[in-house]
Amino acid sequence: MVKLVEAPEGLEGQGFFATSLDKVIGMARANSLWPLPFATSCCGIEFMATMASNYDLARFGSERLSFSPRQADLLMVMGTIAKKMGPVLKQVYDQMAEPKWVISVGACASSGGIFDTYSVLQGIDRIIPVDVYVPGCPPRPEQIIEGVLKIQELARNESLRRRNSDEYKKMLESYHIQTS
Ligand code: SF4
């Protein structure tokens, strides 16, 4: 059975349905997120399970993985990020076009996890902004799906003006990320 996505709030009558542009674009974005899996270690294996038939992330419109930042809007960071890897991660984030979202999957990506050591980045939010954190070592696929659903919620309800707002630009500047 094909399950259709729920229509956004609007005015409905015989032969017409009216809503705002924000809501239609939010609905389209939320249900067609293209993830870029930045997987460096064990949490990446959980993501593979999340994509496979049992959990099937495709049910949420995210089956199209992208290994090119320019064709992705959801950066999923999964695994231990060594400090040497930091600039690479930041470059990948920079190369993604707006609007873009970031999920930090697992303890390592979120805080360095058990690797409280000189060579490991103690959380990716030291170099790029993060929208959703998924706890666990490793998180189960259900938790990763929950993270994607949270991003869908953000995308669905985001104002079209947010990315041009001073607040958003200031946040990027605080990460030394250039804004156009
Ligand atoms: S959080 Fe745990 S499972 Fe995930 S990459 Fe780190 S050590 Fe591996």
py3Dmol code that shows the C-alpha trace and the ligand (Angstrom):
import py3Dmol

protein = """\
ATOM      1  CA  MET A   1       0.000   0.000   0.000  1.00  0.00           C
ATOM      2  CA  VAL A   2       1.332   3.440  -0.873  1.00  0.00           C
ATOM      3  CA  LYS A   3       1.243   5.728   2.143  1.00  0.00           C
ATOM      4  CA  LEU A   4       0.972   9.347   1.114  1.00  0.00           C
ATOM      5  CA  VAL A   5       2.576  12.106   3.111  1.00  0.00           C
ATOM      6  CA  GLU A   6       0.100  14.130   5.125  1.00  0.00           C
ATOM      7  CA  ALA A   7      -0.787  17.462   3.591  1.00  0.00           C
ATOM      8  CA  PRO A   8       0.240  20.563   5.552  1.00  0.00           C
ATOM      9  CA  GLU A   9      -2.332  22.656   7.365  1.00  0.00           C
ATOM     10  CA  GLY A  10      -4.434  24.740   5.028  1.00  0.00           C
ATOM     11  CA  LEU A  11      -7.865  25.698   3.825  1.00  0.00           C
ATOM     12  CA  GLU A  12      -9.800  23.016   2.092  1.00  0.00           C
ATOM     13  CA  GLY A  13     -13.000  23.143   0.131  1.00  0.00           C
ATOM     14  CA  GLN A  14     -14.644  21.444  -2.801  1.00  0.00           C
ATOM     15  CA  GLY A  15     -12.035  21.320  -5.554  1.00  0.00           C
ATOM     16  CA  PHE A  16      -9.389  23.423  -3.831  1.00  0.00           C
ATOM     17  CA  PHE A  17      -6.741  23.352  -1.159  1.00  0.00           C
ATOM     18  CA  ALA A  18      -4.771  26.423  -0.116  1.00  0.00           C
ATOM     19  CA  THR A  19      -1.755  26.679   2.146  1.00  0.00           C
ATOM     20  CA  SER A  20       1.393  28.778   2.440  1.00  0.00           C
ATOM     21  CA  LEU A  21       4.529  28.398   0.307  1.00  0.00           C
ATOM     22  CA  ASP A  22       6.636  27.821   3.460  1.00  0.00           C
ATOM     23  CA  LYS A  23       4.587  24.782   4.356  1.00  0.00           C
ATOM     24  CA  VAL A  24       4.673  23.215   0.882  1.00  0.00           C
ATOM     25  CA  ILE A  25       8.429  23.694   0.575  1.00  0.00           C
ATOM     26  CA  GLY A  26       8.907  22.400   4.134  1.00  0.00           C
ATOM     27  CA  MET A  27       6.901  19.284   3.303  1.00  0.00           C
ATOM     28  CA  ALA A  28       8.936  18.632   0.128  1.00  0.00           C
ATOM     29  CA  ARG A  29      12.263  19.177   1.878  1.00  0.00           C
ATOM     30  CA  ALA A  30      11.384  17.044   4.879  1.00  0.00           C
ATOM     31  CA  ASN A  31      10.396  14.086   2.746  1.00  0.00           C
ATOM     32  CA  SER A  32      13.311  14.126   0.338  1.00  0.00           C
ATOM     33  CA  LEU A  33      16.395  14.553   2.519  1.00  0.00           C
ATOM     34  CA  TRP A  34      19.560  13.315   0.813  1.00  0.00           C
ATOM     35  CA  PRO A  35      22.054  12.132   3.431  1.00  0.00           C
ATOM     36  CA  LEU A  36      25.802  12.269   3.093  1.00  0.00           C
ATOM     37  CA  PRO A  37      27.163   9.541   5.389  1.00  0.00           C
ATOM     38  CA  PHE A  38      30.458  10.693   6.897  1.00  0.00           C
ATOM     39  CA  ALA A  39      31.199   7.385   8.599  1.00  0.00           C
ATOM     40  CA  THR A  40      34.576   6.728  10.135  1.00  0.00           C
ATOM     41  CA  SER A  41      33.981   3.800  12.486  1.00  0.00           C
ATOM     42  CA  CYS A  42      31.532   1.488  14.268  1.00  0.00           C
ATOM     43  CA  CYS A  43      28.539   3.868  14.280  1.00  0.00           C
ATOM     44  CA  GLY A  44      28.762   3.710  10.478  1.00  0.00           C
ATOM     45  CA  ILE A  45      27.927   0.010  10.652  1.00  0.00           C
ATOM     46  CA  GLU A  46      24.718   0.864  12.504  1.00  0.00           C
ATOM     47  CA  PHE A  47      23.911   3.277   9.718  1.00  0.00           C
ATOM     48  CA  MET A  48      24.383   0.483   7.174  1.00  0.00           C
ATOM     49  CA  ALA A  49      21.797  -1.512   9.141  1.00  0.00           C
ATOM     50  CA  THR A  50      19.527   1.559   9.114  1.00  0.00           C
ATOM     51  CA  MET A  51      19.687   1.650   5.319  1.00  0.00           C
ATOM     52  CA  ALA A  52      19.168  -2.093   4.874  1.00  0.00           C
ATOM     53  CA  SER A  53      15.812  -3.789   4.345  1.00  0.00           C
ATOM     54  CA  ASN A  54      14.907  -4.399   7.993  1.00  0.00           C
ATOM     55  CA  TYR A  55      14.903  -0.713   8.977  1.00  0.00           C
ATOM     56  CA  ASP A  56      14.757   0.749   5.468  1.00  0.00           C
ATOM     57  CA  LEU A  57      15.407   4.487   5.720  1.00  0.00           C
ATOM     58  CA  ALA A  58      13.887   4.729   2.231  1.00  0.00           C
ATOM     59  CA  ARG A  59      10.480   4.725   3.939  1.00  0.00           C
ATOM     60  CA  PHE A  60      11.230   8.311   4.925  1.00  0.00           C
ATOM     61  CA  GLY A  61      12.436   9.462   1.504  1.00  0.00           C
ATOM     62  CA  SER A  62      16.131   9.286   2.391  1.00  0.00           C
ATOM     63  CA  GLU A  63      17.301   6.297   0.374  1.00  0.00           C
ATOM     64  CA  ARG A  64      19.331   8.417  -2.005  1.00  0.00           C
ATOM     65  CA  LEU A  65      22.728   8.612  -0.315  1.00  0.00           C
ATOM     66  CA  SER A  66      25.131  11.140  -1.685  1.00  0.00           C
ATOM     67  CA  PHE A  67      28.896  10.939  -1.517  1.00  0.00           C
ATOM     68  CA  SER A  68      29.136  14.321  -3.158  1.00  0.00           C
ATOM     69  CA  PRO A  69      28.522  17.244  -0.770  1.00  0.00           C
ATOM     70  CA  ARG A  70      26.974  19.322  -3.536  1.00  0.00           C
ATOM     71  CA  GLN A  71      24.151  16.832  -3.955  1.00  0.00           C
ATOM     72  CA  ALA A  72      23.378  16.328  -0.261  1.00  0.00           C
ATOM     73  CA  ASP A  73      21.447  18.292   2.327  1.00  0.00           C
ATOM     74  CA  LEU A  74      21.828  16.111   5.424  1.00  0.00           C
ATOM     75  CA  LEU A  75      25.316  15.521   6.781  1.00  0.00           C
ATOM     76  CA  MET A  76      25.364  12.452   9.038  1.00  0.00           C
ATOM     77  CA  VAL A  77      28.575  12.216  11.028  1.00  0.00           C
ATOM     78  CA  MET A  78      29.080   8.744  12.463  1.00  0.00           C
ATOM     79  CA  GLY A  79      32.185   7.654  14.286  1.00  0.00           C
ATOM     80  CA  THR A  80      35.319   8.913  15.935  1.00  0.00           C
ATOM     81  CA  ILE A  81      36.608  12.086  14.305  1.00  0.00           C
ATOM     82  CA  ALA A  82      40.344  12.479  14.711  1.00  0.00           C
ATOM     83  CA  LYS A  83      41.570  16.085  14.895  1.00  0.00           C
ATOM     84  CA  LYS A  84      43.367  15.541  11.595  1.00  0.00           C
ATOM     85  CA  MET A  85      40.017  14.675  10.042  1.00  0.00           C
ATOM     86  CA  GLY A  86      38.397  17.884  11.339  1.00  0.00           C
ATOM     87  CA  PRO A  87      39.369  20.124   8.383  1.00  0.00           C
ATOM     88  CA  VAL A  88      38.101  17.490   5.940  1.00  0.00           C
ATOM     89  CA  LEU A  89      34.740  17.339   7.722  1.00  0.00           C
ATOM     90  CA  LYS A  90      34.532  21.119   7.730  1.00  0.00           C
ATOM     91  CA  GLN A  91      35.295  21.280   4.017  1.00  0.00           C
ATOM     92  CA  VAL A  92      32.560  18.736   3.282  1.00  0.00           C
ATOM     93  CA  TYR A  93      30.117  20.867   5.314  1.00  0.00           C
ATOM     94  CA  ASP A  94      31.253  24.032   3.490  1.00  0.00           C
ATOM     95  CA  GLN A  95      30.669  22.425   0.108  1.00  0.00           C
ATOM     96  CA  MET A  96      27.068  21.519   0.862  1.00  0.00           C
ATOM     97  CA  ALA A  97      24.530  24.014  -0.420  1.00  0.00           C
ATOM     98  CA  GLU A  98      21.928  25.613   1.832  1.00  0.00           C
ATOM     99  CA  PRO A  99      19.605  24.548   3.255  1.00  0.00           C
ATOM    100  CA  LYS A 100      21.570  21.832   5.036  1.00  0.00           C
ATOM    101  CA  TRP A 101      21.240  19.962   8.295  1.00  0.00           C
ATOM    102  CA  VAL A 102      23.666  17.967  10.444  1.00  0.00           C
ATOM    103  CA  ILE A 103      23.129  14.901  12.649  1.00  0.00           C
ATOM    104  CA  SER A 104      25.829  13.842  15.053  1.00  0.00           C
ATOM    105  CA  VAL A 105      25.404  10.093  15.464  1.00  0.00           C
ATOM    106  CA  GLY A 106      26.789   8.442  18.579  1.00  0.00           C
ATOM    107  CA  ALA A 107      28.969   9.389  21.513  1.00  0.00           C
ATOM    108  CA  CYS A 108      32.205   9.767  19.515  1.00  0.00           C
ATOM    109  CA  ALA A 109      30.873  12.294  17.008  1.00  0.00           C
ATOM    110  CA  SER A 110      28.973  14.159  19.740  1.00  0.00           C
ATOM    111  CA  SER A 111      31.635  14.334  22.435  1.00  0.00           C
ATOM    112  CA  GLY A 112      34.677  12.223  21.562  1.00  0.00           C
ATOM    113  CA  GLY A 113      33.047   9.308  23.401  1.00  0.00           C
ATOM    114  CA  ILE A 114      35.453   7.099  25.282  1.00  0.00           C
ATOM    115  CA  PHE A 115      38.373   8.636  23.397  1.00  0.00           C
ATOM    116  CA  ASP A 116      39.212  11.473  25.741  1.00  0.00           C
ATOM    117  CA  THR A 117      42.618  11.894  24.192  1.00  0.00           C
ATOM    118  CA  TYR A 118      44.818  14.463  22.453  1.00  0.00           C
ATOM    119  CA  SER A 119      44.190  13.150  18.943  1.00  0.00           C
ATOM    120  CA  VAL A 120      40.380  12.990  18.955  1.00  0.00           C
ATOM    121  CA  LEU A 121      37.989  15.885  18.395  1.00  0.00           C
ATOM    122  CA  GLN A 122      35.803  16.169  21.507  1.00  0.00           C
ATOM    123  CA  GLY A 123      32.609  16.715  19.553  1.00  0.00           C
ATOM    124  CA  ILE A 124      32.031  17.849  15.974  1.00  0.00           C
ATOM    125  CA  ASP A 125      30.144  20.904  17.209  1.00  0.00           C
ATOM    126  CA  ARG A 126      33.553  22.411  17.905  1.00  0.00           C
ATOM    127  CA  ILE A 127      33.950  22.896  14.153  1.00  0.00           C
ATOM    128  CA  ILE A 128      30.489  22.757  12.553  1.00  0.00           C
ATOM    129  CA  PRO A 129      26.946  23.472  13.802  1.00  0.00           C
ATOM    130  CA  VAL A 130      24.887  20.400  14.715  1.00  0.00           C
ATOM    131  CA  ASP A 131      21.081  20.211  14.517  1.00  0.00           C
ATOM    132  CA  VAL A 132      20.412  16.837  16.157  1.00  0.00           C
ATOM    133  CA  TYR A 133      22.487  14.626  18.448  1.00  0.00           C
ATOM    134  CA  VAL A 134      21.819  10.895  18.594  1.00  0.00           C
ATOM    135  CA  PRO A 135      23.126   9.398  21.857  1.00  0.00           C
ATOM    136  CA  GLY A 136      24.568   5.900  22.233  1.00  0.00           C
ATOM    137  CA  CYS A 137      27.677   3.825  21.698  1.00  0.00           C
ATOM    138  CA  PRO A 138      26.563   2.745  19.215  1.00  0.00           C
ATOM    139  CA  PRO A 139      22.997   3.998  18.832  1.00  0.00           C
ATOM    140  CA  ARG A 140      20.574   1.414  17.509  1.00  0.00           C
ATOM    141  CA  PRO A 141      19.091   1.936  14.031  1.00  0.00           C
ATOM    142  CA  GLU A 142      15.799   2.961  15.669  1.00  0.00           C
ATOM    143  CA  GLN A 143      17.633   5.840  17.332  1.00  0.00           C
ATOM    144  CA  ILE A 144      19.221   6.908  14.050  1.00  0.00           C
ATOM    145  CA  ILE A 145      15.781   6.879  12.425  1.00  0.00           C
ATOM    146  CA  GLU A 146      14.490   8.988  15.335  1.00  0.00           C
ATOM    147  CA  GLY A 147      17.300  11.464  14.574  1.00  0.00           C
ATOM    148  CA  VAL A 148      16.254  11.660  10.923  1.00  0.00           C
ATOM    149  CA  LEU A 149      12.625  12.178  11.979  1.00  0.00           C
ATOM    150  CA  LYS A 150      13.738  15.082  14.189  1.00  0.00           C
ATOM    151  CA  ILE A 151      15.521  16.621  11.209  1.00  0.00           C
ATOM    152  CA  GLN A 152      12.351  16.145   9.150  1.00  0.00           C
ATOM    153  CA  GLU A 153      10.478  18.073  11.833  1.00  0.00           C
ATOM    154  CA  LEU A 154      13.015  20.906  11.668  1.00  0.00           C
ATOM    155  CA  ALA A 155      12.929  20.992   7.849  1.00  0.00           C
ATOM    156  CA  ARG A 156       9.132  20.876   7.782  1.00  0.00           C
ATOM    157  CA  ASN A 157       8.749  23.817  10.149  1.00  0.00           C
ATOM    158  CA  GLU A 158      11.658  25.992   9.062  1.00  0.00           C
ATOM    159  CA  SER A 159      10.848  29.463   7.829  1.00  0.00           C
ATOM    160  CA  LEU A 160      12.117  30.222   4.319  1.00  0.00           C
ATOM    161  CA  ARG A 161      13.778  33.335   5.749  1.00  0.00           C
ATOM    162  CA  ARG A 162      15.808  31.579   8.440  1.00  0.00           C
ATOM    163  CA  ARG A 163      18.928  30.982   6.316  1.00  0.00           C
ATOM    164  CA  ASN A 164      19.104  34.678   5.404  1.00  0.00           C
ATOM    165  CA  SER A 165      18.583  35.909   8.932  1.00  0.00           C
ATOM    166  CA  ASP A 166      21.288  37.799  10.826  1.00  0.00           C
ATOM    167  CA  GLU A 167      21.020  35.274  13.630  1.00  0.00           C
ATOM    168  CA  TYR A 168      21.860  32.377  11.293  1.00  0.00           C
ATOM    169  CA  LYS A 169      24.726  34.284   9.684  1.00  0.00           C
ATOM    170  CA  LYS A 170      26.149  35.141  13.100  1.00  0.00           C
ATOM    171  CA  MET A 171      25.967  31.504  14.117  1.00  0.00           C
ATOM    172  CA  LEU A 172      27.945  30.480  11.005  1.00  0.00           C
ATOM    173  CA  GLU A 173      30.453  33.263  11.582  1.00  0.00           C
ATOM    174  CA  SER A 174      31.023  31.945  15.108  1.00  0.00           C
ATOM    175  CA  TYR A 175      32.273  28.769  13.393  1.00  0.00           C
ATOM    176  CA  HIS A 176      34.395  30.841  10.976  1.00  0.00           C
ATOM    177  CA  ILE A 177      32.213  29.686   8.125  1.00  0.00           C
ATOM    178  CA  GLN A 178      31.919  32.190   5.308  1.00  0.00           C
ATOM    179  CA  THR A 179      28.462  33.357   4.381  1.00  0.00           C
ATOM    180  CA  SER A 180      27.562  34.707   0.977  1.00  0.00           C
TER     181      SER A 180
END
"""
ligand_1 = """\
8
SF4
S 30.188 5.956 19.687
Fe 30.854 3.848 20.168
S 30.074 2.661 18.439
Fe 30.057 4.805 17.790
S 32.025 5.147 16.775
Fe 32.282 5.678 18.931
S 33.076 3.807 19.883
Fe 32.185 3.230 17.930
"""
view = py3Dmol.view(width=600, height=400)
view.addModel(protein, "pdb")
view.setStyle({"model": 0}, {"cartoon": {"style": "trace"}})
view.addModel(ligand_1, "xyz")
view.setStyle({"model": 1}, {"stick": {}})
view.zoomTo()
view.show()
